[in-house]
């Protein structure tokens, strides 16, 4: 049984995740910009490097000349996500992927607006450099799929009990 406070709690949880994701993302990017010159590479271990790369596009450097389009598409996707969350905020765990996706997207948008490009700094072998906002978005997508599957299971289970 869900209480009347459940949507408020879900929104507060999502907003807390957004705040933490943006804060950690911006802190790590500022540290990289302050301590590594652009193009620098520092080996961390196990093939992972700390780098300072400026990415004007999206994943894998796609759409590098489309900054305005990227920003518009980002806000459109966020509007759809937040709208969905507004309608289904009491669904199990939906607050977590919503917070990660919004926080990650805002972290990268802040970079585009303030610096003209996104700062990437984690470089695994055979994979393009990325940042904590990208990681939040990736984990957010995976958790959104899990949350949607849980909602489907809840709905199917309720039908069987009826």
C-alpha positions as CSV (number, residue, x, y, z in Angstrom):
1,X,0.0,0.0,0.0
2,X,1.4,3.4,-1.0
3,X,0.9,6.5,1.1
4,X,0.1,10.0,-0.1
5,X,3.6,11.0,0.8
6,X,5.2,8.4,-1.6
7,X,5.3,10.7,-4.6
8,X,6.9,13.4,-2.6
9,X,9.5,11.0,-1.2
10,X,10.2,9.7,-4.7
11,X,10.7,13.3,-6.0
12,X,13.0,14.1,-3.1
13,X,15.1,11.0,-3.7
14,X,15.4,11.8,-7.4
15,X,16.4,15.3,-6.7
16,X,19.0,14.1,-4.2
17,X,20.5,11.8,-6.9
18,X,20.5,14.6,-9.4
19,X,22.4,16.9,-6.9
20,X,25.0,14.2,-6.1
21,X,25.5,13.3,-9.7
22,X,26.0,16.9,-10.9
23,X,28.2,17.8,-7.9
24,X,30.5,14.7,-8.3
25,X,30.6,15.2,-12.1
26,X,31.5,18.9,-11.9
27,X,34.0,18.4,-9.1
28,X,35.9,15.7,-11.0
29,X,35.9,17.6,-14.2
30,X,37.1,20.8,-12.5
31,X,39.9,18.8,-10.9
32,X,41.0,17.3,-14.2
33,X,40.9,20.8,-15.9
34,X,43.0,22.2,-13.1
35,X,45.6,19.5,-12.8
36,X,46.0,18.0,-16.3
37,X,46.7,20.0,-19.5
38,X,44.5,19.2,-22.4
39,X,45.7,16.0,-24.2
40,X,47.7,14.9,-21.1
41,X,47.6,11.2,-20.1
42,X,48.4,9.7,-16.7
43,X,48.4,5.9,-16.2
44,X,46.3,4.8,-13.3
45,X,46.8,1.0,-13.7
46,X,45.4,-2.1,-15.4
47,X,45.4,-0.2,-18.7
48,X,43.1,2.6,-17.4
49,X,44.4,6.1,-18.0
50,X,43.4,9.5,-16.6
51,X,43.2,11.9,-19.5
52,X,42.1,15.4,-20.3
53,X,40.0,15.3,-23.5
54,X,37.4,17.9,-24.7
55,X,34.5,16.3,-26.5
56,X,32.2,18.6,-28.5
57,X,30.0,15.8,-29.6
58,X,28.1,13.0,-27.9
59,X,29.3,9.4,-27.4
60,X,32.2,8.4,-29.5
61,X,32.6,12.0,-30.7
62,X,29.4,11.9,-32.9
63,X,27.7,15.2,-33.8
64,X,30.7,17.4,-32.9
65,X,29.4,20.4,-34.9
66,X,25.8,20.2,-33.5
67,X,26.1,21.7,-30.0
68,X,22.7,23.6,-30.2
69,X,21.0,20.5,-31.6
70,X,22.5,18.3,-28.8
71,X,21.3,20.7,-26.2
72,X,17.7,20.8,-27.6
73,X,17.6,17.1,-28.0
74,X,18.9,16.6,-24.4
75,X,16.2,18.9,-22.9
76,X,13.5,17.2,-25.0
77,X,14.6,13.8,-23.8
78,X,14.7,15.1,-20.2
79,X,11.2,16.6,-20.5
80,X,9.9,13.2,-21.7
81,X,11.7,11.4,-18.8
82,X,10.5,13.9,-16.1
83,X,7.0,13.8,-17.5
84,X,7.0,10.0,-17.3
85,X,8.4,10.2,-13.8
86,X,5.7,12.7,-12.8
87,X,3.0,10.2,-13.9
88,X,4.6,7.2,-12.4
89,X,6.7,8.5,-9.5
90,X,5.6,5.8,-7.1
91,X,6.9,2.9,-9.3
92,X,9.6,0.9,-7.6
93,X,13.0,2.4,-8.0
94,X,12.0,4.8,-10.8
95,X,13.4,7.7,-8.8
96,X,17.0,6.3,-9.1
97,X,17.4,6.0,-12.9
98,X,15.5,9.3,-13.3
99,X,17.9,11.1,-10.9
100,X,21.0,9.5,-12.6
101,X,19.8,10.3,-16.1
102,X,18.8,13.9,-15.3
103,X,22.0,14.5,-13.2
104,X,24.3,13.0,-15.9
105,X,22.6,15.0,-18.7
106,X,22.8,18.3,-16.7
107,X,26.4,17.7,-15.9
108,X,27.3,17.4,-19.5
109,X,25.1,20.3,-20.5
110,X,26.8,22.5,-17.9
111,X,30.1,21.7,-19.5
112,X,28.8,22.5,-23.0
113,X,27.4,25.8,-21.9
114,X,30.3,26.9,-19.7
115,X,33.3,25.4,-21.6
116,X,32.0,24.8,-25.1
117,X,32.7,21.1,-24.8
118,X,32.5,18.2,-22.3
119,X,35.5,17.2,-20.3
120,X,36.2,13.5,-20.5
121,X,38.9,11.9,-18.4
122,X,38.4,8.2,-17.8
123,X,40.0,6.1,-20.6
124,X,39.7,2.3,-20.6
125,X,41.5,0.3,-23.3
126,X,39.6,0.1,-26.6
127,X,36.9,2.5,-25.4
128,X,36.6,6.3,-25.8
129,X,37.3,8.5,-22.8
130,X,34.2,9.4,-20.7
131,X,33.3,11.1,-17.4
132,X,31.1,10.6,-14.4
133,X,28.1,12.1,-16.1
134,X,28.4,9.6,-18.9
135,X,28.7,6.8,-16.3
136,X,25.5,8.1,-14.6
137,X,23.6,8.2,-17.9
138,X,24.7,4.6,-18.8
139,X,23.8,3.2,-15.3
140,X,20.6,5.2,-15.4
141,X,19.6,3.7,-18.7
142,X,20.2,0.2,-17.4
143,X,18.3,0.9,-14.2
144,X,15.5,2.5,-16.1
145,X,15.1,-0.8,-18.0
146,X,15.1,-2.7,-14.7
147,X,12.5,-0.3,-13.2
148,X,10.3,-0.7,-16.3
149,X,10.6,-4.4,-16.1
150,X,9.7,-4.4,-12.4
151,X,6.6,-2.3,-13.2
152,X,5.6,-4.8,-15.8
153,X,6.0,-7.7,-13.4
154,X,4.0,-5.8,-10.7
155,X,1.2,-5.1,-13.3
156,X,1.2,-8.8,-14.5
157,X,1.2,-10.1,-10.9
158,X,-1.7,-7.8,-10.0
159,X,-3.7,-9.1,-13.0
160,X,-3.1,-12.7,-12.0
161,X,-4.3,-12.0,-8.4
162,X,-7.4,-10.2,-9.6
